């Protein structure tokens, strides 16, 4: 059976409904404009994958309590704040097929709304009443910011290898998944060694999530909402092309290396690089890497007795690799 997002959400429907209520209550204010923008944004909310990981972690370590719900809400609001700010940076006009806040209002308003989401996350973190949760949120925010800055730095220099790429996506994407695992553990006062093990699983999941996201850049799909080669247009070299550029048996390899180091890439340049990455087996290599990460994650779970929560963790990995958007 193919694992769908709806299936994963339905396994935790009452808890996700409670979490959404916390988010709505926290983000309700005396500002009519803010309420209008926030409510519109929340109607088009994303996958809730990170709250699902947080709640499963809490379930894994003893149970989903109010502290776990508050921590999951904080993480989801921080995640959404980063997306709102990303849309400003990328000058994006759509996300999930809907107009972005910056395209409807302005960059100024979008940045302020993103900041408002951050303050909501901090309020939930404080209400959880656990300094470890606040510390985990702070560490995650630091990693996420540094990962994005490093990506900009390497994009400028067009100098990136697979190890560097993995470290960047660990910081800018997997750190959030790691924090989800930690918050669920702290909510139940789980032993730090056990939390660290589940964080390892979540790190692999987050890395896999970003690799899959990066493969979307090689195909033009209006559902995803970004044109083919958009990462390259922004100077980002991702795993399929990194692998392809290692292929010294490919006749065009030196030409492609010279192309990637151009100051500005034309649409034709981008099309050629995308086509080269595909022909050189870059997409297949990305999927092989994701399968390897899934095997590593499965090994982390193997000492635990099979139950519904362990099964869900395995299924989430399947979903991340198989998802279409």
Residue frames as qw, qx, qy, qz and C-alpha x, y, z in Angstrom:
[[0.000, 0.886, 0.463, 0.000, 0.00, 0.00, 0.00],
 [0.366, 0.467, -0.037, 0.804, 1.32, 3.43, -0.95],
 [0.332, -0.537, -0.504, 0.589, 1.53, 5.63, 2.13],
 [0.122, 0.712, 0.321, 0.613, -0.34, 8.91, 1.67],
 [0.081, 0.257, -0.354, 0.896, -0.22, 12.11, 3.68],
 [0.607, -0.351, -0.131, -0.701, -3.93, 11.80, 4.43],
 [0.850, -0.185, -0.493, 0.019, -3.34, 8.35, 5.90],
 [0.505, 0.073, -0.493, 0.705, -0.57, 9.66, 8.18],
 [0.174, -0.299, 0.155, -0.925, -2.71, 12.60, 9.30],
 [0.714, -0.331, -0.312, -0.532, -5.74, 10.44, 10.05],
 [0.717, -0.110, -0.622, 0.295, -3.73, 8.29, 12.48],
 [0.341, -0.221, -0.439, 0.801, -3.41, 11.39, 14.69],
 [0.033, -0.602, -0.462, -0.650, -6.54, 13.32, 13.73],
 [0.443, -0.820, -0.363, -0.014, -7.78, 14.28, 17.27],
 [0.603, -0.508, -0.006, 0.615, -4.30, 15.39, 18.32],
 [0.350, 0.165, 0.352, 0.852, -3.71, 17.36, 15.11],
 [0.150, -0.751, -0.468, -0.441, -7.07, 19.07, 15.55],
 [0.542, -0.771, -0.215, 0.256, -6.05, 20.06, 19.09],
 [0.566, -0.229, 0.185, 0.770, -2.70, 21.31, 17.77],
 [0.186, 0.464, 0.442, 0.745, -4.40, 23.40, 15.07],
 [0.326, -0.845, -0.394, -0.160, -6.64, 24.94, 17.72],
 [0.591, -0.589, -0.042, 0.549, -3.56, 25.96, 19.72],
 [0.431, 0.061, 0.339, 0.834, -2.04, 27.58, 16.61],
 [0.023, -0.668, -0.483, -0.565, -5.24, 29.47, 15.73],
 [0.465, -0.827, -0.307, 0.078, -5.70, 30.69, 19.32],
 [0.612, -0.428, 0.065, 0.661, -2.06, 31.72, 19.65],
 [0.330, 0.083, 0.393, 0.854, -2.08, 33.66, 16.38],
 [0.060, -0.791, -0.540, -0.279, -5.38, 35.47, 17.00],
 [0.355, -0.124, -0.210, 0.903, -4.77, 39.13, 17.77],
 [0.111, 0.724, 0.419, -0.536, -6.46, 42.49, 18.00],
 [0.032, 0.464, -0.431, -0.773, -5.27, 43.40, 14.51],
 [0.743, 0.443, 0.313, -0.392, -7.97, 42.89, 11.91],
 [0.532, 0.692, -0.438, -0.214, -5.44, 42.86, 9.05],
 [0.037, -0.458, 0.881, -0.109, -3.19, 40.33, 10.79],
 [0.590, 0.085, 0.714, -0.366, -6.13, 38.07, 11.59],
 [0.730, 0.572, 0.050, -0.370, -7.27, 38.18, 7.96],
 [0.409, 0.659, -0.624, -0.099, -3.83, 37.34, 6.56],
 [0.196, -0.339, 0.889, -0.237, -3.14, 34.61, 9.14],
 [0.685, 0.193, 0.575, -0.403, -6.53, 32.92, 8.72],
 [0.715, 0.616, -0.163, -0.289, -6.15, 32.89, 4.94],
 [0.231, 0.606, -0.760, 0.032, -2.65, 31.47, 5.26],
 [0.364, -0.213, 0.847, -0.323, -3.70, 28.75, 7.70],
 [0.800, 0.330, 0.238, -0.441, -6.51, 27.59, 5.39],
 [0.764, 0.568, -0.304, -0.044, -3.79, 26.55, 2.97],
 [0.458, -0.678, 0.572, -0.059, -1.50, 25.03, 5.58],
 [0.393, 0.514, -0.735, -0.203, 0.97, 22.41, 4.46],
 [0.658, 0.063, -0.743, -0.106, 1.62, 18.79, 5.24],
 [0.641, -0.624, 0.223, -0.388, 1.85, 19.03, 9.06],
 [0.863, 0.184, -0.444, 0.156, 4.63, 16.47, 8.70],
 [0.274, 0.411, -0.569, 0.657, 6.79, 18.05, 11.39],
 [0.541, -0.341, 0.342, -0.688, 3.99, 18.11, 13.99],
 [0.948, -0.002, -0.210, -0.241, 3.27, 14.48, 13.08],
 [0.669, 0.295, -0.554, 0.398, 6.92, 13.58, 13.81],
 [0.088, -0.420, 0.496, -0.755, 6.76, 15.51, 17.11],
 [0.741, -0.230, 0.168, -0.608, 3.55, 13.79, 18.22],
 [0.930, 0.113, -0.347, -0.034, 4.81, 10.36, 17.18],
 [0.413, 0.394, -0.603, 0.558, 7.97, 11.01, 19.17],
 [0.390, -0.353, 0.426, -0.736, 5.87, 11.88, 22.23],
 [0.913, -0.053, -0.059, -0.401, 3.81, 8.73, 21.68],
 [0.767, 0.319, -0.517, 0.205, 7.01, 6.72, 21.30],
 [0.283, 0.314, -0.613, 0.667, 8.29, 7.99, 24.65],
 [0.042, -0.187, -0.792, 0.580, 5.12, 7.62, 26.67],
 [0.134, 0.690, 0.705, -0.098, 2.21, 9.67, 25.39],
 [0.178, 0.487, 0.263, 0.813, 0.96, 12.82, 23.69],
 [0.289, -0.638, -0.529, 0.480, 0.45, 15.38, 26.44],
 [0.118, 0.963, 0.225, -0.086, -0.16, 19.14, 26.48],
 [0.343, -0.726, 0.380, 0.459, 3.56, 19.88, 26.58],
 [0.488, 0.024, 0.718, 0.496, 4.04, 17.87, 23.38],
 [0.306, 0.756, 0.554, 0.163, 1.13, 19.65, 21.69],
 [0.080, -0.963, 0.007, 0.256, 2.54, 23.07, 22.61],
 [0.426, -0.506, 0.559, 0.500, 6.00, 22.06, 21.39],
 [0.473, 0.307, 0.723, 0.400, 4.58, 20.73, 18.13],
 [0.187, 0.910, 0.370, 0.000, 2.60, 23.95, 17.62],
 [0.239, -0.849, 0.244, 0.405, 5.75, 26.02, 18.23],
 [0.473, -0.210, 0.685, 0.512, 7.68, 23.99, 15.67],
 [0.398, 0.574, 0.658, 0.281, 4.94, 24.31, 13.06],
 [0.055, 0.973, 0.176, -0.140, 4.75, 28.07, 13.54],
 [0.335, -0.684, 0.442, 0.474, 8.54, 28.42, 13.25],
 [0.501, 0.107, 0.736, 0.443, 8.47, 26.29, 10.11],
 [0.295, 0.782, 0.524, 0.162, 5.76, 28.46, 8.58],
 [0.141, -0.926, 0.068, 0.344, 7.62, 31.63, 9.55],
 [0.421, -0.403, 0.603, 0.544, 10.64, 30.35, 7.62],
 [0.426, 0.415, 0.718, 0.362, 8.45, 29.61, 4.57],
 [0.117, 0.938, 0.317, -0.079, 6.91, 33.09, 4.64],
 [0.236, -0.820, 0.312, 0.417, 10.37, 34.65, 4.85],
 [0.514, -0.085, 0.710, 0.474, 11.65, 32.32, 2.09],
 [0.396, 0.693, 0.574, 0.180, 8.89, 33.53, -0.21],
 [0.012, -0.972, 0.009, 0.232, 10.10, 37.09, 0.31],
 [0.398, -0.574, 0.563, 0.441, 13.72, 36.15, -0.40],
 [0.440, 0.104, 0.794, 0.407, 12.76, 34.10, -3.48],
 [0.287, 0.265, -0.148, -0.909, 10.22, 36.69, -4.66],
 [0.047, 0.203, 0.965, 0.161, 7.77, 33.79, -4.95],
 [0.394, -0.083, -0.146, -0.903, 4.25, 34.55, -6.11],
 [0.836, -0.177, -0.263, -0.448, 2.70, 31.16, -5.28],
 [0.059, -0.324, 0.900, -0.284, 3.05, 28.43, -2.67],
 [0.273, 0.214, 0.922, -0.175, 1.03, 25.23, -2.92],
 [0.132, 0.463, 0.709, 0.515, -0.82, 26.81, -5.83],
 [0.172, -0.881, -0.436, 0.069, -2.00, 29.78, -3.74],
 [0.256, 0.820, -0.105, 0.500, -0.78, 33.41, -3.79],
 [0.598, -0.109, -0.472, 0.639, 1.97, 34.16, -1.28],
 [0.251, -0.816, -0.366, 0.371, 1.56, 36.85, 1.38],
 [0.308, -0.470, 0.223, 0.796, 4.27, 38.97, -0.23],
 [0.149, 0.199, 0.661, 0.708, 2.58, 38.83, -3.64],
 [0.144, -0.729, -0.643, -0.186, -0.83, 39.85, -2.27],
 [0.330, -0.904, -0.178, 0.204, 0.37, 42.47, 0.21],
 [0.288, 0.874, -0.351, 0.173, 4.06, 43.36, 0.16],
 [0.672, 0.213, -0.579, 0.411, 7.46, 42.13, 1.30],
 [0.073, -0.408, 0.438, -0.798, 7.15, 44.45, 4.28],
 [0.743, -0.253, 0.108, -0.610, 3.88, 42.92, 5.45],
 [0.918, 0.081, -0.385, -0.048, 5.09, 39.36, 4.76],
 [0.448, 0.327, -0.611, 0.565, 8.23, 39.81, 6.88],
 [0.306, -0.330, 0.411, -0.793, 6.16, 41.21, 9.75],
 [0.876, -0.121, -0.075, -0.460, 3.64, 38.34, 9.53],
 [0.798, 0.199, -0.530, 0.208, 6.54, 35.86, 9.53],
 [0.148, 0.350, -0.577, 0.723, 7.89, 37.58, 12.64],
 [0.618, -0.277, 0.175, -0.715, 4.43, 37.31, 14.21],
 [0.929, -0.002, -0.341, -0.143, 4.53, 33.54, 13.66],
 [0.537, 0.289, -0.601, 0.517, 7.91, 33.48, 15.43],
 [0.216, -0.342, 0.450, -0.796, 6.49, 35.30, 18.46],
 [0.838, -0.162, -0.071, -0.517, 3.61, 32.80, 18.52],
 [0.838, 0.140, -0.506, 0.150, 6.10, 29.95, 18.57],
 [0.245, 0.333, -0.581, 0.701, 7.98, 31.55, 21.45],
 [0.538, -0.311, 0.227, -0.750, 4.75, 31.95, 23.42],
 [0.937, -0.065, -0.228, -0.258, 3.96, 28.24, 22.99],
 [0.669, 0.273, -0.562, 0.402, 7.52, 27.31, 23.92],
 [0.062, -0.360, 0.503, -0.783, 7.27, 29.34, 27.12],
 [0.733, -0.223, 0.067, -0.640, 3.83, 27.92, 27.93],
 [0.855, 0.083, -0.512, -0.017, 5.25, 24.39, 27.64],
 [0.562, -0.763, 0.224, -0.229, 7.25, 25.26, 30.75],
 [0.922, -0.166, 0.209, 0.282, 10.36, 23.25, 29.87],
 [0.083, -0.849, 0.348, 0.388, 13.67, 25.00, 29.31],
 [0.496, -0.171, 0.763, 0.378, 14.93, 22.03, 27.28],
 [0.475, 0.629, 0.601, 0.135, 12.18, 22.58, 24.71],
 [0.117, 0.975, 0.009, -0.186, 13.01, 26.29, 24.43],
 [0.342, -0.638, 0.577, 0.378, 16.70, 25.43, 24.10],
 [0.556, 0.154, 0.757, 0.307, 15.96, 22.88, 21.36],
 [0.376, 0.837, 0.398, 0.018, 13.89, 25.46, 19.47],
 [0.066, -0.931, 0.229, 0.275, 16.68, 28.04, 19.75],
 [0.458, -0.386, 0.703, 0.383, 19.34, 25.59, 18.56],
 [0.546, 0.433, 0.685, 0.212, 17.17, 24.56, 15.64],
 [0.252, 0.943, 0.191, -0.101, 16.57, 28.18, 14.61],
 [0.228, -0.784, 0.457, 0.352, 20.31, 28.82, 14.70],
 [0.518, -0.096, 0.776, 0.346, 21.08, 25.75, 12.57],
 [0.483, 0.668, 0.562, 0.074, 18.34, 26.59, 10.08],
 [0.128, 0.970, -0.034, -0.205, 19.62, 30.15, 9.61],
 [0.298, -0.646, 0.609, 0.351, 23.26, 29.10, 9.27],
 [0.588, 0.159, 0.756, 0.240, 22.33, 26.37, 6.78],
 [0.422, 0.827, 0.370, 0.022, 20.53, 28.89, 4.58],
 [0.039, -0.931, 0.269, 0.243, 23.43, 31.36, 4.83],
 [0.478, -0.375, 0.719, 0.338, 25.95, 28.63, 3.91],
 [0.595, 0.458, 0.638, 0.171, 23.81, 27.70, 0.92],
 [0.268, 0.956, 0.082, -0.083, 23.91, 31.31, -0.28],
 [0.272, -0.776, 0.497, 0.278, 27.68, 31.40, 0.24],
 [0.535, -0.115, 0.776, 0.313, 28.31, 28.21, -1.73],
 [0.528, 0.695, 0.488, 0.030, 25.84, 29.29, -4.43],
 [0.115, 0.954, -0.156, -0.230, 27.93, 32.40, -5.01],
 [0.216, -0.640, 0.693, 0.252, 31.10, 30.35, -5.40],
 [0.849, 0.306, -0.264, -0.340, 29.51, 27.44, -7.34],
 [0.322, 0.440, -0.808, 0.221, 31.80, 25.24, -5.26],
 [0.705, -0.276, 0.375, -0.535, 30.02, 22.36, -3.60],
 [0.313, 0.203, -0.922, -0.104, 30.63, 18.65, -3.16],
 [0.609, -0.367, -0.637, -0.298, 28.34, 15.97, -1.78],
 [0.504, -0.297, -0.610, 0.535, 29.63, 16.20, 1.80],
 [0.036, -0.065, -0.145, 0.987, 29.08, 19.96, 1.86],
 [0.448, -0.232, -0.463, -0.729, 25.63, 19.57, 0.31],
 [0.608, -0.360, -0.708, 0.016, 24.69, 17.02, 2.99],
 [0.350, -0.257, -0.483, 0.760, 25.85, 19.31, 5.80],
 [0.152, -0.058, -0.097, -0.982, 23.89, 22.25, 4.38],
 [0.575, -0.290, -0.495, -0.584, 20.63, 20.29, 4.13],
 [0.537, -0.294, -0.711, 0.347, 21.23, 18.76, 7.56],
 [0.168, -0.205, -0.347, 0.900, 21.29, 22.28, 8.98],
 [0.251, 0.044, -0.143, -0.956, 18.61, 23.97, 6.89],
 [0.681, -0.122, -0.426, -0.583, 16.06, 21.12, 6.81],
 [0.700, -0.126, -0.698, 0.089, 16.97, 18.12, 8.96],
 [0.153, 0.123, -0.564, 0.802, 17.60, 20.25, 12.08],
 [0.524, -0.165, 0.041, -0.835, 13.86, 20.94, 12.24],
 [0.838, -0.088, -0.471, -0.261, 13.03, 17.22, 12.09],
 [0.529, 0.090, -0.672, 0.510, 15.64, 16.53, 14.78],
 [0.148, -0.184, 0.378, -0.895, 14.04, 19.15, 16.99],
 [0.726, -0.172, -0.249, -0.618, 10.66, 17.45, 16.51],
 [0.787, -0.056, -0.606, 0.098, 12.09, 14.18, 17.84],
 [0.324, 0.124, -0.568, 0.746, 13.74, 15.93, 20.79],
 [0.360, -0.244, 0.140, -0.890, 10.63, 17.90, 21.80],
 [0.812, -0.195, -0.376, -0.402, 8.51, 14.73, 21.92],
 [0.709, -0.019, -0.601, 0.369, 11.11, 13.15, 24.17],
 [0.128, 0.179, -0.423, 0.879, 11.45, 16.14, 26.49],
 [0.544, -0.309, -0.122, -0.771, 7.67, 16.31, 26.86],
 [0.906, -0.261, -0.268, -0.198, 7.86, 12.87, 28.48],
 [0.393, -0.763, 0.501, -0.110, 11.18, 13.28, 30.34],
 [0.975, 0.205, -0.072, 0.055, 12.70, 10.50, 28.24],
 [0.709, -0.465, 0.252, 0.467, 16.37, 9.54, 28.77],
 [0.153, 0.816, -0.294, -0.474, 18.75, 11.69, 26.73],
 [0.252, -0.296, 0.849, 0.359, 20.39, 8.64, 25.15],
 [0.399, 0.444, 0.802, 0.030, 17.03, 7.45, 23.81],
 [0.268, 0.874, 0.175, -0.366, 16.20, 10.95, 22.54],
 [0.068, -0.671, 0.553, 0.489, 19.55, 11.12, 20.76],
 [0.359, 0.028, 0.893, 0.270, 18.81, 7.84, 18.97],
 [0.362, 0.695, 0.619, -0.059, 15.46, 9.09, 17.72],
 [0.078, 0.869, -0.130, -0.472, 17.12, 12.36, 16.69],
 [0.251, -0.351, 0.760, 0.486, 19.43, 10.30, 14.48],
 [0.354, 0.433, 0.816, 0.145, 16.38, 8.78, 12.79],
 [0.196, 0.881, 0.343, -0.262, 14.82, 12.24, 12.35],
 [0.125, -0.700, 0.405, 0.574, 18.05, 13.64, 10.90],
 [0.278, -0.037, 0.848, 0.449, 18.06, 10.95, 8.21],
 [0.265, 0.662, 0.700, -0.031, 14.37, 11.61, 7.53],
 [0.064, 0.892, 0.089, -0.439, 14.98, 15.34, 7.14],
 [0.182, -0.490, 0.619, 0.585, 17.94, 14.85, 4.81],
 [0.288, 0.245, 0.878, 0.295, 15.85, 12.47, 2.72],
 [0.206, 0.800, 0.501, -0.258, 12.98, 15.00, 2.65],
 [0.036, 0.819, -0.193, -0.539, 15.27, 17.69, 1.20],
 [0.238, -0.233, 0.796, 0.505, 16.86, 15.37, -1.38],
 [0.291, 0.503, 0.805, 0.119, 13.37, 14.46, -2.60],
 [0.123, 0.879, 0.232, -0.398, 12.45, 18.15, -2.72],
 [0.118, -0.649, 0.468, 0.589, 15.55, 18.82, -4.79],
 [0.338, 0.093, 0.850, 0.393, 14.62, 16.16, -7.36],
 [0.307, 0.750, 0.555, -0.188, 11.42, 18.11, -8.08],
 [0.001, -0.784, 0.182, 0.594, 13.59, 20.87, -9.57],
 [0.182, -0.265, 0.782, 0.533, 14.38, 18.62, -12.54],
 [0.095, 0.422, 0.853, 0.292, 10.76, 18.32, -13.66],
 [0.176, -0.124, -0.069, -0.974, 8.20, 20.96, -14.59],
 [0.246, -0.452, -0.858, 0.006, 5.15, 20.29, -12.44],
 [0.159, -0.547, -0.110, -0.815, 2.59, 23.08, -11.86],
 [0.711, -0.581, -0.376, -0.126, 1.34, 21.34, -8.70],
 [0.707, -0.239, -0.255, 0.615, 4.74, 21.77, -7.06],
 [0.032, -0.968, -0.235, 0.086, 4.70, 25.40, -8.02],
 [0.229, -0.778, 0.369, 0.454, 8.23, 26.10, -9.21],
 [0.704, 0.639, -0.222, -0.218, 9.69, 25.95, -12.72],
 [0.953, 0.053, -0.009, 0.297, 12.29, 23.41, -13.83],
 [0.635, 0.308, -0.128, 0.697, 15.81, 24.50, -12.90],
 [0.244, -0.906, -0.116, -0.325, 14.68, 27.03, -10.31],
 [0.746, -0.597, 0.083, 0.284, 17.40, 25.96, -7.86],
 [0.680, 0.106, 0.251, 0.681, 20.06, 26.41, -10.55],
 [0.134, 0.792, 0.251, 0.540, 18.59, 29.79, -11.38],
 [0.442, -0.878, 0.043, -0.177, 19.28, 30.75, -7.75],
 [0.221, 0.715, -0.629, 0.212, 22.78, 29.27, -7.89],
 [0.682, -0.358, 0.559, -0.309, 21.95, 26.14, -5.88],
 [0.497, 0.350, -0.766, -0.210, 23.65, 22.94, -7.03],
 [0.769, -0.276, 0.342, -0.463, 21.81, 19.88, -5.66],
 [0.642, -0.308, 0.702, 0.026, 22.56, 16.18, -5.41],
 [0.821, 0.436, 0.366, 0.036, 21.57, 14.98, -8.93],
 [0.475, 0.852, -0.155, 0.155, 23.88, 17.50, -10.59],
 [0.339, -0.751, 0.563, -0.066, 26.64, 17.09, -7.98],
 [0.792, -0.078, 0.602, 0.068, 26.72, 13.39, -8.85],
 [0.727, 0.640, 0.230, 0.096, 26.56, 14.04, -12.59],
 [0.202, 0.928, -0.299, 0.097, 29.49, 16.46, -12.42],
 [0.539, -0.551, 0.637, 0.030, 31.60, 13.68, -10.83],
 [0.876, 0.268, 0.401, 0.022, 31.08, 11.49, -13.89],
 [0.098, -0.692, 0.489, 0.523, 34.44, 11.92, -15.66],
 [0.398, 0.073, 0.851, 0.336, 33.32, 9.20, -18.09],
 [0.363, 0.779, 0.492, -0.138, 30.68, 11.54, -19.50],
 [0.562, 0.340, 0.264, 0.706, 32.00, 13.37, -22.62],
 [0.006, 0.789, 0.210, 0.577, 30.28, 16.67, -21.72],
 [0.629, -0.603, -0.382, 0.308, 31.46, 16.70, -18.11],
 [0.462, -0.195, -0.027, 0.865, 34.18, 19.36, -18.48],
 [0.015, -0.393, -0.379, -0.837, 31.86, 21.53, -20.53],
 [0.485, -0.685, -0.486, -0.244, 29.19, 21.26, -17.83],
 [0.611, -0.465, -0.277, 0.577, 31.73, 22.12, -15.11],
 [0.265, 0.047, 0.140, 0.953, 32.64, 25.26, -17.03],
 [0.228, -0.539, -0.504, -0.635, 28.97, 26.06, -17.48],
 [0.558, -0.664, -0.492, 0.076, 28.14, 25.78, -13.78],
 [0.527, -0.407, -0.143, 0.732, 30.93, 28.23, -12.98],
 [0.181, 0.518, 0.329, 0.768, 29.53, 30.97, -15.20],
 [0.002, 0.002, 0.364, -0.932, 28.63, 34.19, -13.43],
 [0.559, 0.239, 0.262, -0.750, 25.06, 34.09, -14.77],
 [0.307, 0.100, 0.924, 0.207, 23.24, 31.12, -16.23],
 [0.400, 0.104, -0.323, -0.851, 20.88, 31.61, -19.17],
 [0.814, 0.060, 0.273, -0.509, 17.66, 29.62, -19.58],
 [0.814, 0.426, -0.380, -0.107, 19.45, 27.55, -22.22],
 [0.200, 0.490, -0.763, 0.371, 22.35, 26.87, -19.82],
 [0.511, -0.190, 0.604, -0.581, 19.93, 25.69, -17.14],
 [0.890, 0.237, 0.008, -0.390, 18.09, 23.41, -19.59],
 [0.651, 0.490, -0.575, 0.074, 21.40, 21.86, -20.64],
 [0.023, -0.405, 0.772, -0.489, 22.50, 21.26, -17.04],
 [0.707, -0.036, 0.418, -0.569, 19.14, 19.73, -16.09],
 [0.880, 0.356, -0.195, -0.245, 19.24, 17.46, -19.14],
 [0.436, 0.522, -0.695, 0.233, 22.85, 16.47, -18.39],
 [0.324, -0.329, 0.703, -0.541, 22.05, 15.61, -14.77],
 [0.849, 0.107, 0.242, -0.457, 19.23, 13.34, -15.92],
 [0.817, 0.461, -0.337, -0.082, 21.27, 11.61, -18.63],
 [0.287, 0.528, -0.714, 0.359, 24.19, 11.09, -16.25],
 [0.618, -0.265, -0.738, 0.061, 21.98, 9.22, -13.76],
 [0.036, 0.287, -0.423, 0.859, 21.66, 12.00, -11.20],
 [0.656, -0.285, -0.011, -0.699, 18.01, 11.31, -10.40],
 [0.892, -0.072, -0.444, -0.044, 18.67, 7.59, -9.99],
 [0.489, 0.196, -0.567, 0.634, 21.60, 8.38, -7.69],
 [0.283, -0.341, 0.268, -0.856, 19.39, 10.63, -5.57],
 [0.841, -0.221, -0.154, -0.470, 16.87, 7.80, -5.16],
 [0.802, 0.077, -0.530, 0.265, 19.64, 5.32, -4.32],
 [0.184, 0.298, -0.492, 0.797, 20.82, 7.74, -1.64],
 [0.558, -0.309, 0.115, -0.762, 17.32, 8.05, -0.21],
 [0.910, -0.104, -0.360, -0.178, 16.99, 4.26, -0.09],
 [0.597, 0.184, -0.569, 0.535, 20.32, 4.06, 1.76],
 [0.137, -0.324, 0.368, -0.861, 19.12, 6.66, 4.26],
 [0.778, -0.250, -0.108, -0.566, 15.90, 4.67, 4.77],
 [0.850, 0.009, -0.507, 0.139, 17.95, 1.52, 5.49],
 [0.317, 0.244, -0.531, 0.747, 20.02, 3.42, 8.07],
 [0.421, -0.301, 0.186, -0.835, 16.87, 4.79, 9.69],
 [0.867, -0.154, -0.330, -0.340, 15.28, 1.34, 9.75],
 [0.681, 0.106, -0.602, 0.404, 18.33, -0.02, 11.55],
 [0.032, -0.299, 0.435, -0.849, 17.90, 2.63, 14.27],
 [0.673, -0.202, 0.060, -0.709, 14.33, 1.42, 14.85],
 [0.713, 0.109, -0.676, -0.150, 15.15, -2.29, 14.69],
 [0.223, 0.105, -0.821, 0.515, 15.93, -2.77, 18.43],
 [0.392, 0.006, 0.381, -0.837, 12.39, -1.66, 19.34],
 [0.328, 0.281, 0.896, -0.099, 9.42, -4.01, 19.48],
 [0.036, -0.273, -0.576, -0.770, 7.09, -3.46, 16.50],
 [0.070, 0.581, 0.671, -0.456, 4.04, -1.41, 17.42],
 [0.330, 0.832, 0.437, 0.089, 1.84, 1.25, 15.83],
 [0.102, -0.946, 0.134, 0.277, 4.26, 4.10, 16.55],
 [0.448, -0.410, 0.647, 0.460, 7.32, 2.28, 15.18],
 [0.499, 0.430, 0.695, 0.288, 5.26, 1.33, 12.12],
 [0.195, 0.947, 0.242, -0.086, 4.28, 4.99, 11.60],
 [0.257, -0.785, 0.386, 0.412, 7.92, 6.06, 11.72],
 [0.476, -0.066, 0.753, 0.449, 8.76, 3.52, 9.02],
 [0.380, 0.671, 0.621, 0.142, 5.76, 4.62, 6.96],
 [0.019, 0.942, 0.019, -0.335, 6.75, 8.29, 7.12],
 [0.316, -0.503, 0.605, 0.530, 10.06, 7.44, 5.48],
 [0.411, 0.305, 0.792, 0.334, 8.19, 5.59, 2.72],
 [0.209, 0.873, 0.426, -0.108, 5.91, 8.58, 2.23],
 [0.146, -0.833, 0.219, 0.486, 8.81, 11.05, 2.02],
 [0.321, -0.262, 0.731, 0.542, 10.47, 9.05, -0.76],
 [0.271, 0.389, 0.830, 0.294, 7.26, 8.35, -2.69],
 [0.128, 0.736, 0.398, -0.532, 5.52, 11.75, -2.35],
 [0.486, 0.556, 0.472, 0.482, 4.60, 13.73, -5.45],
 [0.091, 0.791, 0.043, 0.603, 4.83, 17.20, -3.91]]
